[in-house]
Amino acid sequence: MKIISVIGTRPNFVKVAPLHRALLTKPGVVPKLVHTGQHYDGQLNDVFVRQLNLPPPDYCLDVAAGTIPQQTADIIRKFEGVLRAEQPDWVLVVGDVTSTLACALTAIQLGVQVAHVEAGLRSGDREMPEEINRILVDSMADLLFVTEQAGLDNLLREGIPAHKIHLVGNVMIDSLVEYRQKASSLNTVGTLGLMPKRYALLTMHRPANVDTEAGLNRLFYLIKQTAQHLIVVFPVHPRTHANLEKFGLMTELMAFENVWLLAPQGYLEFLNLMEQAAVVVTDSGGIQEETTYLNVPCLTFRTSTERPVTIELGTNQLVADLNPVTVGQKVAVILNGRVKPGRVPPLWDSKTATRIVNILTAAGQVMP
């Protein structure tokens, strides 16, 4: 039984790593890794492979940079060659990035079964490319692995047959639990000269926040508001960096006394920074989940979230008005000790990869 797992962006490494390890424990299963190269930085990708104990991918598609349709077309063309050569039984896709959709579509067209990890997440905002990817992949997949109850409810409401859907928990938490101690022993916080719980960790990369002048101005004032209360540690995404330069904001941002701009961090380094932060301000999906597990306050600078359990049960708060002043106010509340209580959602127990692989391999024995 041959299973190809697809990696498209750096966060995909975090999700695929525990799945790949679980697949290796199954007799008769041949797991293969394909990295599309949708996000590719030689140094950073090597760091993720090394830190997560993954072998080098069996195939690197080296997809060309370009628009979403251009990248989608390039991935489909190149991944078709891999599927024809390997003839796998399953393609395993994770998350909601361009590679997820492109590889799922290619597999379905060639008659290869598709399993989707993190199925059913919905923000309700179809202006987000990720929302379109989620909907389309879920409509095609043969098996859908869900992280939270809302995902299961969404899929049933959309008419997905119940026998295809499995509530299994969150595979990102498998990696977090596996590497939490190793990240702590690195002591990135101390190495940088930071004090635990005395800084805010900021990430921002979504197009609505960083691809336009209006979005970047909001980000600029968000940083300014937060820096009135705490040191702001900001690992800058390459696209965010390029746009800050483009609109002439980088020089002024670098002059802020309380703002520490960092290069993008490895998984372990970022995990240590996240766990020791007083608050995390982000527009990332996965970070909403990780901070919930770590019980770290999180402010999500978006109008909606596809991960409602992080708000209902976890430490996440949505800054839906996209007002930088609101962020500053919420940071002040958190520092005054009025922290939103949180608890870990059901099945976020570091055993999700095992559950997924058990279901997948059992299904492979009975499905045509």
N, C-alpha and C positions, 0 to 999 in steps of 0.2 A: 504494500500500500504506500503510494508515493504522495506526499503532501508538500506543496510549495507555499511558503509563507512570504508575504510581500512586505517590504520596508520601503517607505517613500520619503519620510522625514525623520529627523532625529528622535522625536518622541515615539515614533513607531518602534525604534530599537527597544525602548523600555517595555513596550507591550509584547513584542515578539520574543524577547529573550526568555522569559519563563515558559512560554509556549514551546519554543524550540527545545529547551531542556526536557520538558515533559514528554515531548514526542520521541526524544532519544531513548527514553526508558521503555518504550513499547516495542516488543519483539515484532519483527516483520514490517515495521514502519520505516520508510526512508524519507526523512525530512530534508527539504532543500530551501535555501534562502535566496531570494531575488531582491536586490536593491535597485530601484528604478533610477535613483540619483536625482529625484525631484528637488530635494534639498541636499546639496553636496558641498562639503568643505573637507578636503582630505584630512586635515589635522583633526577637526572635530569628529568626523565620522570614525576615524581610527581610535579616538579616545572612547567613544561610545562602545565600539566593538570590544576594546580591551577591558573597559571597566565593567561591562555586563557579561564578560566571559563568553562572548559569541565567537564562532568561527568567522572568517571572512566570508562574505556572501558567495554563493556558487555562481551567481550571475550579477553583473553590474551593467545596467542598461544605458547609463550615461545619457539620460534624457537631456535634450537641449533646453536651455533657458528660453522663456517666451511667455506668451499669454496662456491662460488656462486651456483654451481650446487647442492651442499649438502643442502644449505639453501632453494633453490627453491623447492627441493623435499620435505623437511620437512614442508614448508609452505603449499604446495599443499595437502599433506596428512592430515594435521591438519585442514586446511580451508574447505576441503571437508566435514568433520564432522559438522562444523558450518553450512554450506549451507544445508545439509540434515536435520539438526535439525530445522533451522529457515525458510527454504523455502522462501527466499526473492524474491521480484519482480525485484530488481536492486542491483547490486554491483557497488559502486562508488569508483574508484581508482584515485589517484592523483600522478602527477610527473612521475618519471622514475626509481625508485629503484627496487631491486629484488622483494620486496613484491608486487609492482604494477603489474609486469608481472605474478608472481606466482598466485595471487588471480584472476586476469583477466582470465588467462588460466583455472583455476579451475571452475570459474563461467560459462565460455563458454561451457566447456565440460559437465556441468550439466544442460545446457539449461537456465541459468540465464542471463538476459540482463546486459550489462556492459556499464557504462558511464566513460569516461576518461577525467579528468581535467588536463589542460596543454598539450593538444594534439598538434601534428604537429611540435613540436620543433625539429630541426635537426642541428647538428654540421657538418655533413659530415664525421665524424671520427668514423669508426666502430670498432676501437680499444677500444673505451670507452664502458664499459658494459651498461651504461645508454642509449647510442644511439641504441643499439640492443633492449633494453627494449621498448623504445619509438616506434620504427618501428613495433615491434610485437604486442604491445598492440593496437596501432592505427589500425592495420590491422584486429583486432578482434572486436573492440568496436562497440556498437550499436549507441552511441551518443558520439561526440567528441567536447569538449569545448576548445576553442582556445584563447590564450592570446594576440596574435599580428598577423598582416596581413601575415607575412612570414609563420606562422604556417598553416594558411588557404591555402596559395598558395602551400605549400609542400604537404598537404593532397590531394588537387585536382590533383596535378601532379602525385601522386602515385595511382590515380584511386579510391580514396574514394568517394562514392556518396555524392553529395553536400547536400542532405537533412539530412544527418547525422551530418554535421559540423555546429558549431555555434561559431561565433566570439563574445566573451562575456567579455573580459578583464581579469584582473589578480586578482585572489582571495587572493593572498598573500598581495596585497595592501589593501584589506578589513581589514585584521588583523592589518596591520601597522597603518592605519588611526584610527582604534578602540582603539589601545593601545599606540599611540604615546605620548599623554599627561601623561598617567600613567607612561610610561617609563621615561619621562622627570622628573616627580616628585620624582622618585627614586634617581636621580642624582648620578648614578654610577660613572660618570666621576669625580665629585667632591669628592666623597667618597674615590676614589682611589688616590686622590691627583694630578689629571691631570688637565691641562688647556685646555679648548675648542679650537679646531683648532691648537693645538700645538703637535699633535701626529699622527702617522700612525697606523691604525688598520689592522692587518694581520690575515688572515685565510688561511689554506692550509691543504687539506685532500685527494685530489684525488691520486689514486695509482701511476700515472705517475710522480707525484711530491714528494711523500713521501714513496713509497714502495721499492725504489732502492737506492743504495749508490750514484749513479750519480744524481738522482733527489734530494736527501737530500743535496748533496753538492751544487747544484744550489740554493736550499732554504737557506742554510747557508749563501752563499754569497749575496743572495738577501737581507736577513736581515741585513747583514753587510753594504751593500750599502745604504739601506734605513736609517739605524741608524746613518749615517753620517749627515743626514739632520734633523731627527726628532726622538723623542722617539718612539719606536716600541712596540705597545701593542699587544701581541700575545696569545689569548686563544688557548691552544694547544689541538687539537683533540686527543683522546686516542690512535688511531693508529699511528698518527704522533709522539706522545710522545714515544711510544714503539720503533719505528724505529730510532728515534734520539738516544735513549739509546743503541739500538742494534749496531749502527754504531759508537758509541763513540763520538757523537757530542753534547750531552746534557750538559755535564759539561762545555765545552768551551762556549756554547751558554749562559748558566746561568751567565758566567763571563762578558758578554758584559754589559757595563755601561748603555747604552741607550735602552736596551731591557727588557721589562717587560713581563715575562711569567705568564699567568693566567690559572686557571682551566677553562674547558668549562663553558660558561655563560648561564644563563637563557635567555628566549626570551626578556624580558623587559630590562635586564641589557645590553644585546648585542645591542638592538635597540638604547639605549641611547649612548653607545660607538660609534656606527656607525654614528649616526646623528651628533655628535660633532667632528668627526675625520676630520683632514685636508685632508686626502686621505685614501682610503681603498685599500689594496692589497690582492687579493683573487684568488682562483680557483673555487669558488662556483658559481652555476647558479643563485640561488635565490638572492644572495647578489648583483649581477649585476643589478637586477630589483629594489631591495629596494634602492640602492644608486641612481639610476636614479630618483626614485620618490622623494627622499630626497634632490636631487641636490648636492650630495657629489661626488667629483671626485673618480673614481674607476679604478684601473689597474688590468686587469684580466690576470693572468700568465698561459695562455694556448695557444695552437696553433690555436684554433678555438672556436667559441661560437655558441650555439644553440639559443641564444637570440639576434639576430642582431639588434632589435629595440633599445636595450640599447646603441648600438654604433651609429646607424643612427640618433636617436633622443636624446638619453640620455647622461649621463656623463661618460660612460664606454669607456675605451681604451683597446684594445687587445695587450698584449705583446707576439706576436706570435713567436718571435725568442727565447723565453725562456732564454733570456740573463739577468742575474742579473744587469749588468751595465746599461742596457736599463731602468730598473726600477728606478735606482738611478737618471738617467738623467731626466726621466719623473717626478719624485718627485720634483726635483730641479726646473723644469719648472713650475709646479703647485704652488710651494711656491713663485715663482717670480711673481705670479699673472696672469699667462697665463693659465687660467682654461678653459677647453673645455665647452662651453655652452650646456645646456641640457633642454629638456622640457618633460613633462609627456605624455606618449603615449595615444592614444585614448582608452576610456573605462576603464582606470585605475582610477576609480572614487569611489571606496569603495562600489559599488553596484553589483559587479560581482556575489557574492553568491546568491543574490536574483534572478538575471537573470537565473543562472544555475538551481536553484530549480524550478522556474516557468516553464522552458522548460522541465525539467525532469519529473515533476508531470503531465504536460499536455501530454507528450509523453506516460506516463504510463497509461493514460486513453484510448489511442487509439491503442497501440501496443499489440499484442497477448501475 
